[in-house]
Amino acid sequence: MKSNNKLIPVSIFFVGSNSVPSCNMEINKLKKNARIVLGITKIINKFLKYSMKFFVYSLKESVSNFSKETSAIFYHL
């Protein structure tokens, strides 16, 4: 059996950093934007973490207060 595999020539161009300054500027902008997005994401994650902790704490307090009130009601009966 013959295989019909053909080699496809591929050209790879290595571009030096000094030869394309506009490309470097775009890469730097993308890096800066990525750092900004990462910072905002970290802030949002911290906010969500602490808001969930507060929610759980307030839920525990409300359950605790409810159980104290119901036990006081049954105590007085």
Biopython code that builds the backbone (N, CA, C, O; Angstrom):
import numpy as np
from Bio.PDB.StructureBuilder import StructureBuilder

atoms = [
    (1, "MET", "N", (0.831, -1.183, 0.000)),
    (1, "MET", "CA", (0.000, 0.000, 0.000)),
    (1, "MET", "C", (0.876, 1.247, 0.000)),
    (1, "MET", "O", (1.867, 1.337, 0.725)),
    (2, "LYS", "N", (0.497, 2.164, -0.800)),
    (2, "LYS", "CA", (1.217, 3.433, -0.831)),
    (2, "LYS", "C", (0.469, 4.448, 0.017)),
    (2, "LYS", "O", (-0.757, 4.534, -0.040)),
    (3, "SER", "N", (1.203, 5.205, 0.792)),
    (3, "SER", "CA", (0.556, 6.283, 1.541)),
    (3, "SER", "C", (0.732, 7.584, 0.775)),
    (3, "SER", "O", (1.778, 7.826, 0.173)),
    (4, "ASN", "N", (-0.265, 8.391, 0.803)),
    (4, "ASN", "CA", (-0.237, 9.661, 0.082)),
    (4, "ASN", "C", (0.121, 10.831, 0.997)),
    (4, "ASN", "O", (-0.359, 11.945, 0.790)),
    (5, "ASN", "N", (0.946, 10.593, 1.988)),
    (5, "ASN", "CA", (1.360, 11.667, 2.890)),
    (5, "ASN", "C", (2.308, 12.596, 2.160)),
    (5, "ASN", "O", (3.307, 12.164, 1.585)),
    (6, "LYS", "N", (1.987, 13.852, 2.191)),
    (6, "LYS", "CA", (2.859, 14.843, 1.574)),
    (6, "LYS", "C", (3.366, 15.783, 2.648)),
    (6, "LYS", "O", (2.643, 16.136, 3.580)),
    (7, "LEU", "N", (4.590, 16.175, 2.510)),
    (7, "LEU", "CA", (5.151, 17.135, 3.453)),
    (7, "LEU", "C", (4.727, 18.542, 3.055)),
    (7, "LEU", "O", (4.822, 18.932, 1.891)),
    (8, "ILE", "N", (4.266, 19.283, 4.026)),
    (8, "ILE", "CA", (3.858, 20.669, 3.773)),
    (8, "ILE", "C", (4.954, 21.575, 4.312)),
    (8, "ILE", "O", (5.279, 21.516, 5.498)),
    (9, "PRO", "N", (5.521, 22.402, 3.463)),
    (9, "PRO", "CA", (6.565, 23.305, 3.962)),
    (9, "PRO", "C", (5.982, 24.358, 4.892)),
    (9, "PRO", "O", (4.979, 25.000, 4.582)),
    (10, "VAL", "N", (6.620, 24.517, 6.016)),
    (10, "VAL", "CA", (6.174, 25.495, 7.002)),
    (10, "VAL", "C", (7.319, 26.452, 7.245)),
    (10, "VAL", "O", (8.444, 26.039, 7.527)),
    (11, "SER", "N", (7.024, 27.719, 7.134)),
    (11, "SER", "CA", (8.043, 28.739, 7.388)),
    (11, "SER", "C", (7.800, 29.355, 8.754)),
    (11, "SER", "O", (6.681, 29.761, 9.068)),
    (12, "ILE", "N", (8.816, 29.424, 9.543)),
    (12, "ILE", "CA", (8.732, 30.037, 10.863)),
    (12, "ILE", "C", (9.654, 31.246, 10.859)),
    (12, "ILE", "O", (10.844, 31.142, 10.565)),
    (13, "PHE", "N", (9.088, 32.376, 11.187)),
    (13, "PHE", "CA", (9.866, 33.607, 11.234)),
    (13, "PHE", "C", (10.067, 34.006, 12.683)),
    (13, "PHE", "O", (9.103, 34.166, 13.431)),
    (14, "PHE", "N", (11.293, 34.162, 13.067)),
    (14, "PHE", "CA", (11.604, 34.659, 14.399)),
    (14, "PHE", "C", (11.825, 36.153, 14.292)),
    (14, "PHE", "O", (12.755, 36.615, 13.630)),
    (15, "VAL", "N", (10.967, 36.894, 14.946)),
    (15, "VAL", "CA", (11.029, 38.343, 14.861)),
    (15, "VAL", "C", (11.687, 38.855, 16.126)),
    (15, "VAL", "O", (11.253, 38.531, 17.232)),
    (16, "GLY", "N", (12.712, 39.637, 15.974)),
    (16, "GLY", "CA", (13.385, 40.235, 17.121)),
    (16, "GLY", "C", (12.513, 41.288, 17.770)),
    (16, "GLY", "O", (11.633, 41.858, 17.125)),
    (17, "SER", "N", (12.756, 41.546, 19.042)),
    (17, "SER", "CA", (11.908, 42.485, 19.775)),
    (17, "SER", "C", (12.091, 43.917, 19.283)),
    (17, "SER", "O", (11.181, 44.735, 19.411)),
    (18, "ASN", "N", (13.262, 44.227, 18.721)),
    (18, "ASN", "CA", (13.492, 45.603, 18.270)),
    (18, "ASN", "C", (12.931, 45.869, 16.879)),
    (18, "ASN", "O", (12.756, 47.023, 16.488)),
    (19, "SER", "N", (12.652, 44.820, 16.141)),
    (19, "SER", "CA", (12.254, 45.024, 14.755)),
    (19, "SER", "C", (10.783, 45.415, 14.611)),
    (19, "SER", "O", (10.411, 46.050, 13.624)),
    (20, "VAL", "N", (9.939, 45.044, 15.583)),
    (20, "VAL", "CA", (8.517, 45.373, 15.483)),
    (20, "VAL", "C", (8.082, 46.074, 16.763)),
    (20, "VAL", "O", (7.539, 45.426, 17.658)),
    (21, "PRO", "N", (8.304, 47.369, 16.873)),
    (21, "PRO", "CA", (7.952, 48.060, 18.126)),
    (21, "PRO", "C", (6.450, 48.138, 18.360)),
    (21, "PRO", "O", (6.011, 48.112, 19.509)),
    (22, "SER", "N", (5.651, 48.234, 17.297)),
    (22, "SER", "CA", (4.204, 48.327, 17.501)),
    (22, "SER", "C", (3.645, 47.031, 18.075)),
    (22, "SER", "O", (2.708, 47.051, 18.873)),
    (23, "CYS", "N", (4.219, 45.918, 17.669)),
    (23, "CYS", "CA", (3.801, 44.622, 18.208)),
    (23, "CYS", "C", (4.119, 44.551, 19.698)),
    (23, "CYS", "O", (3.310, 44.059, 20.485)),
    (24, "ASN", "N", (5.287, 45.039, 20.083)),
    (24, "ASN", "CA", (5.656, 45.055, 21.496)),
    (24, "ASN", "C", (4.733, 45.948, 22.300)),
    (24, "ASN", "O", (4.383, 45.631, 23.437)),
    (25, "MET", "N", (4.340, 47.067, 21.708)),
    (25, "MET", "CA", (3.430, 47.963, 22.414)),
    (25, "MET", "C", (2.094, 47.276, 22.656)),
    (25, "MET", "O", (1.504, 47.417, 23.727)),
    (26, "GLU", "N", (1.617, 46.532, 21.661)),
    (26, "GLU", "CA", (0.349, 45.821, 21.821)),
    (26, "GLU", "C", (0.473, 44.726, 22.880)),
    (26, "GLU", "O", (-0.439, 44.522, 23.681)),
    (27, "ILE", "N", (1.601, 44.028, 22.877)),
    (27, "ILE", "CA", (1.819, 42.984, 23.876)),
    (27, "ILE", "C", (1.864, 43.584, 25.271)),
    (27, "ILE", "O", (1.308, 43.014, 26.210)),
    (28, "ASN", "N", (2.523, 44.737, 25.417)),
    (28, "ASN", "CA", (2.585, 45.398, 26.718)),
    (28, "ASN", "C", (1.203, 45.853, 27.170)),
    (28, "ASN", "O", (0.870, 45.767, 28.352)),
    (29, "LYS", "N", (0.391, 46.342, 26.214)),
    (29, "LYS", "CA", (-0.986, 46.736, 26.564)),
    (29, "LYS", "C", (-1.781, 45.528, 27.042)),
    (29, "LYS", "O", (-2.522, 45.605, 28.021)),
    (30, "LEU", "N", (-1.617, 44.406, 26.336)),
    (30, "LEU", "CA", (-2.336, 43.196, 26.734)),
    (30, "LEU", "C", (-1.901, 42.709, 28.109)),
    (30, "LEU", "O", (-2.729, 42.286, 28.916)),
    (31, "LYS", "N", (-0.592, 42.772, 28.373)),
    (31, "LYS", "CA", (-0.090, 42.370, 29.694)),
    (31, "LYS", "C", (-0.654, 43.265, 30.781)),
    (31, "LYS", "O", (-1.045, 42.787, 31.846)),
    (32, "LYS", "N", (-0.696, 44.576, 30.513)),
    (32, "LYS", "CA", (-1.227, 45.525, 31.489)),
    (32, "LYS", "C", (-2.706, 45.249, 31.740)),
    (32, "LYS", "O", (-3.156, 45.230, 32.885)),
    (33, "ASN", "N", (-3.458, 45.036, 30.659)),
    (33, "ASN", "CA", (-4.885, 44.732, 30.808)),
    (33, "ASN", "C", (-5.095, 43.432, 31.577)),
    (33, "ASN", "O", (-6.014, 43.322, 32.388)),
    (34, "ALA", "N", (-4.237, 42.449, 31.315)),
    (34, "ALA", "CA", (-4.356, 41.168, 32.020)),
    (34, "ALA", "C", (-4.087, 41.356, 33.508)),
    (34, "ALA", "O", (-4.764, 40.753, 34.340)),
    (35, "ARG", "N", (-3.100, 42.191, 33.852)),
    (35, "ARG", "CA", (-2.816, 42.452, 35.268)),
    (35, "ARG", "C", (-3.991, 43.165, 35.929)),
    (35, "ARG", "O", (-4.337, 42.872, 37.073)),
    (36, "ILE", "N", (-4.605, 44.104, 35.203)),
    (36, "ILE", "CA", (-5.758, 44.820, 35.758)),
    (36, "ILE", "C", (-6.920, 43.858, 35.994)),
    (36, "ILE", "O", (-7.552, 43.884, 37.051)),
    (37, "VAL", "N", (-7.194, 43.019, 35.013)),
    (37, "VAL", "CA", (-8.296, 42.051, 35.152)),
    (37, "VAL", "C", (-8.014, 41.079, 36.283)),
    (37, "VAL", "O", (-8.920, 40.731, 37.040)),
    (38, "LEU", "N", (-6.771, 40.638, 36.409)),
    (38, "LEU", "CA", (-6.409, 39.727, 37.483)),
    (38, "LEU", "C", (-6.592, 40.398, 38.840)),
    (38, "LEU", "O", (-7.082, 39.774, 39.782)),
    (39, "GLY", "N", (-6.198, 41.675, 38.945)),
    (39, "GLY", "CA", (-6.376, 42.400, 40.203)),
    (39, "GLY", "C", (-7.845, 42.546, 40.563)),
    (39, "GLY", "O", (-8.236, 42.338, 41.711)),
    (40, "ILE", "N", (-8.655, 42.904, 39.574)),
    (40, "ILE", "CA", (-10.096, 43.041, 39.828)),
    (40, "ILE", "C", (-10.701, 41.702, 40.238)),
    (40, "ILE", "O", (-11.552, 41.644, 41.126)),
    (41, "THR", "N", (-10.259, 40.632, 39.589)),
    (41, "THR", "CA", (-10.771, 39.300, 39.930)),
    (41, "THR", "C", (-10.408, 38.927, 41.357)),
    (41, "THR", "O", (-11.229, 38.353, 42.072)),
    (42, "LYS", "N", (-9.184, 39.247, 41.785)),
    (42, "LYS", "CA", (-8.775, 38.951, 43.162)),
    (42, "LYS", "C", (-9.623, 39.730, 44.156)),
    (42, "LYS", "O", (-10.025, 39.194, 45.188)),
    (43, "ILE", "N", (-9.898, 41.006, 43.844)),
    (43, "ILE", "CA", (-10.723, 41.828, 44.739)),
    (43, "ILE", "C", (-12.136, 41.245, 44.838)),
    (43, "ILE", "O", (-12.697, 41.153, 45.929)),
    (44, "ILE", "N", (-12.704, 40.853, 43.703)),
    (44, "ILE", "CA", (-14.054, 40.274, 43.708)),
    (44, "ILE", "C", (-14.072, 38.968, 44.498)),
    (44, "ILE", "O", (-15.015, 38.707, 45.244)),
    (45, "ASN", "N", (-13.034, 38.147, 44.338)),
    (45, "ASN", "CA", (-12.973, 36.876, 45.077)),
    (45, "ASN", "C", (-12.908, 37.114, 46.577)),
    (45, "ASN", "O", (-13.574, 36.420, 47.346)),
    (46, "LYS", "N", (-12.098, 38.105, 47.006)),
    (46, "LYS", "CA", (-12.017, 38.411, 48.434)),
    (46, "LYS", "C", (-13.361, 38.908, 48.948)),
    (46, "LYS", "O", (-13.804, 38.510, 50.025)),
    (47, "PHE", "N", (-14.012, 39.781, 48.174)),
    (47, "PHE", "CA", (-15.318, 40.288, 48.584)),
    (47, "PHE", "C", (-16.314, 39.152, 48.742)),
    (47, "PHE", "O", (-17.047, 39.098, 49.729)),
    (48, "LEU", "N", (-16.344, 38.239, 47.768)),
    (48, "LEU", "CA", (-17.275, 37.112, 47.842)),
    (48, "LEU", "C", (-16.958, 36.206, 49.028)),
    (48, "LEU", "O", (-17.864, 35.708, 49.696)),
    (49, "LYS", "N", (-15.672, 35.997, 49.286)),
    (49, "LYS", "CA", (-15.278, 35.141, 50.399)),
    (49, "LYS", "C", (-15.751, 35.720, 51.723)),
    (49, "LYS", "O", (-16.327, 35.011, 52.548)),
    (50, "TYR", "N", (-15.502, 37.030, 51.927)),
    (50, "TYR", "CA", (-15.893, 37.640, 53.190)),
    (50, "TYR", "C", (-17.400, 37.823, 53.296)),
    (50, "TYR", "O", (-17.949, 37.744, 54.395)),
    (51, "SER", "N", (-18.081, 38.065, 52.178)),
    (51, "SER", "CA", (-19.539, 38.184, 52.250)),
    (51, "SER", "C", (-20.164, 36.831, 52.580)),
    (51, "SER", "O", (-21.160, 36.767, 53.300)),
    (52, "MET", "N", (-19.585, 35.749, 52.056)),
    (52, "MET", "CA", (-20.097, 34.424, 52.413)),
    (52, "MET", "C", (-19.846, 34.117, 53.882)),
    (52, "MET", "O", (-20.697, 33.525, 54.545)),
    (53, "LYS", "N", (-18.676, 34.518, 54.401)),
    (53, "LYS", "CA", (-18.402, 34.305, 55.824)),
    (53, "LYS", "C", (-19.403, 35.071, 56.667)),
    (53, "LYS", "O", (-19.907, 34.549, 57.661)),
    (54, "PHE", "N", (-19.698, 36.317, 56.274)),
    (54, "PHE", "CA", (-20.663, 37.115, 57.022)),
    (54, "PHE", "C", (-22.049, 36.490, 56.943)),
    (54, "PHE", "O", (-22.773, 36.457, 57.938)),
    (55, "PHE", "N", (-22.425, 35.994, 55.764)),
    (55, "PHE", "CA", (-23.735, 35.353, 55.596)),
    (55, "PHE", "C", (-23.851, 34.130, 56.496)),
    (55, "PHE", "O", (-24.872, 33.938, 57.156)),
    (56, "VAL", "N", (-22.815, 33.306, 56.524)),
    (56, "VAL", "CA", (-22.845, 32.104, 57.365)),
    (56, "VAL", "C", (-22.912, 32.494, 58.833)),
    (56, "VAL", "O", (-23.648, 31.885, 59.609)),
    (57, "TYR", "N", (-22.127, 33.529, 59.223)),
    (57, "TYR", "CA", (-22.143, 33.987, 60.609)),
    (57, "TYR", "C", (-23.529, 34.494, 60.995)),
    (57, "TYR", "O", (-24.043, 34.155, 62.061)),
    (58, "SER", "N", (-24.143, 35.322, 60.113)),
    (58, "SER", "CA", (-25.464, 35.857, 60.431)),
    (58, "SER", "C", (-26.514, 34.745, 60.460)),
    (58, "SER", "O", (-27.454, 34.795, 61.254)),
    (59, "LEU", "N", (-26.353, 33.753, 59.603)),
    (59, "LEU", "CA", (-27.278, 32.619, 59.613)),
    (59, "LEU", "C", (-27.149, 31.838, 60.918)),
    (59, "LEU", "O", (-28.154, 31.436, 61.504)),
    (60, "LYS", "N", (-25.918, 31.624, 61.372)),
    (60, "LYS", "CA", (-25.712, 30.928, 62.647)),
    (60, "LYS", "C", (-26.320, 31.716, 63.798)),
    (60, "LYS", "O", (-26.945, 31.143, 64.690)),
    (61, "GLU", "N", (-26.131, 33.052, 63.775)),
    (61, "GLU", "CA", (-26.688, 33.889, 64.833)),
    (61, "GLU", "C", (-28.208, 33.837, 64.842)),
    (61, "GLU", "O", (-28.823, 33.754, 65.905)),
    (62, "SER", "N", (-28.814, 33.886, 63.665)),
    (62, "SER", "CA", (-30.275, 33.869, 63.618)),
    (62, "SER", "C", (-30.825, 32.524, 64.085)),
    (62, "SER", "O", (-31.848, 32.473, 64.768)),
    (63, "VAL", "N", (-30.150, 31.438, 63.719)),
    (63, "VAL", "CA", (-30.583, 30.108, 64.187)),
    (63, "VAL", "C", (-30.404, 30.009, 65.696)),
    (63, "VAL", "O", (-31.251, 29.452, 66.394)),
    (64, "SER", "N", (-29.295, 30.554, 66.195)),
    (64, "SER", "CA", (-29.040, 30.524, 67.637)),
    (64, "SER", "C", (-30.100, 31.330, 68.392)),
    (64, "SER", "O", (-30.620, 30.885, 69.415)),
    (65, "ASN", "N", (-30.411, 32.519, 67.872)),
    (65, "ASN", "CA", (-31.428, 33.355, 68.520)),
    (65, "ASN", "C", (-32.795, 32.681, 68.463)),
    (65, "ASN", "O", (-33.558, 32.732, 69.428)),
    (66, "PHE", "N", (-33.104, 32.052, 67.335)),
    (66, "PHE", "CA", (-34.385, 31.363, 67.195)),
    (66, "PHE", "C", (-34.497, 30.228, 68.204)),
    (66, "PHE", "O", (-35.537, 30.044, 68.836)),
    (67, "SER", "N", (-33.411, 29.469, 68.346)),
    (67, "SER", "CA", (-33.457, 28.344, 69.287)),
    (67, "SER", "C", (-33.561, 28.845, 70.723)),
    (67, "SER", "O", (-34.227, 28.224, 71.552)),
    (68, "LYS", "N", (-32.898, 29.981, 71.025)),
    (68, "LYS", "CA", (-33.017, 30.550, 72.376)),
    (68, "LYS", "C", (-34.440, 31.009, 72.641)),
    (68, "LYS", "O", (-34.974, 30.783, 73.727)),
    (69, "GLU", "N", (-35.066, 31.660, 71.648)),
    (69, "GLU", "CA", (-36.430, 32.149, 71.820)),
    (69, "GLU", "C", (-37.422, 30.999, 71.979)),
    (69, "GLU", "O", (-38.319, 31.060, 72.821)),
    (70, "THR", "N", (-37.261, 29.955, 71.171)),
    (70, "THR", "CA", (-38.196, 28.829, 71.280)),
    (70, "THR", "C", (-37.997, 28.088, 72.591)),
    (70, "THR", "O", (-38.967, 27.622, 73.189)),
    (71, "SER", "N", (-36.760, 27.971, 73.047)),
    (71, "SER", "CA", (-36.539, 27.289, 74.331)),
    (71, "SER", "C", (-37.109, 28.123, 75.471)),
    (71, "SER", "O", (-37.620, 27.570, 76.445)),
    (72, "ALA", "N", (-37.027, 29.473, 75.359)),
    (72, "ALA", "CA", (-37.602, 30.329, 76.387)),
    (72, "ALA", "C", (-39.125, 30.208, 76.400)),
    (72, "ALA", "O", (-39.744, 30.216, 77.464)),
    (73, "ILE", "N", (-39.723, 30.097, 75.211)),
    (73, "ILE", "CA", (-41.179, 29.944, 75.127)),
    (73, "ILE", "C", (-41.603, 28.634, 75.778)),
    (73, "ILE", "O", (-42.554, 28.604, 76.558)),
    (74, "PHE", "N", (-40.899, 27.551, 75.457)),
    (74, "PHE", "CA", (-41.264, 26.262, 76.045)),
    (74, "PHE", "C", (-40.971, 26.228, 77.539)),
    (74, "PHE", "O", (-41.639, 25.509, 78.283)),
    (75, "TYR", "N", (-39.985, 26.991, 77.986)),
    (75, "TYR", "CA", (-39.662, 27.037, 79.407)),
    (75, "TYR", "C", (-40.802, 27.695, 80.186)),
    (75, "TYR", "O", (-41.137, 27.285, 81.297)),
    (76, "HIS", "N", (-41.389, 28.730, 79.567)),
    (76, "HIS", "CA", (-42.471, 29.444, 80.247)),
    (76, "HIS", "C", (-43.799, 28.698, 80.181)),
    (76, "HIS", "O", (-44.721, 29.010, 80.935)),
    (77, "LEU", "N", (-43.906, 27.730, 79.302)),
    (77, "LEU", "CA", (-45.158, 26.960, 79.232)),
    (77, "LEU", "C", (-45.186, 25.991, 80.348)),
    (77, "LEU", "O", (-46.149, 25.236, 80.485)),
]
sb = StructureBuilder()
sb.init_structure("model")
sb.init_model(0)
sb.init_chain("A")
sb.init_seg("    ")
for serial, (resi, resn, name, xyz) in enumerate(atoms, 1):
    if name == "N":
        sb.init_residue(resn, " ", resi, " ")
    sb.init_atom(name, np.array(xyz, "f"), 0.0, 1.0, " ", f" {name:<3s}", serial, name[0])
structure = sb.get_structure()
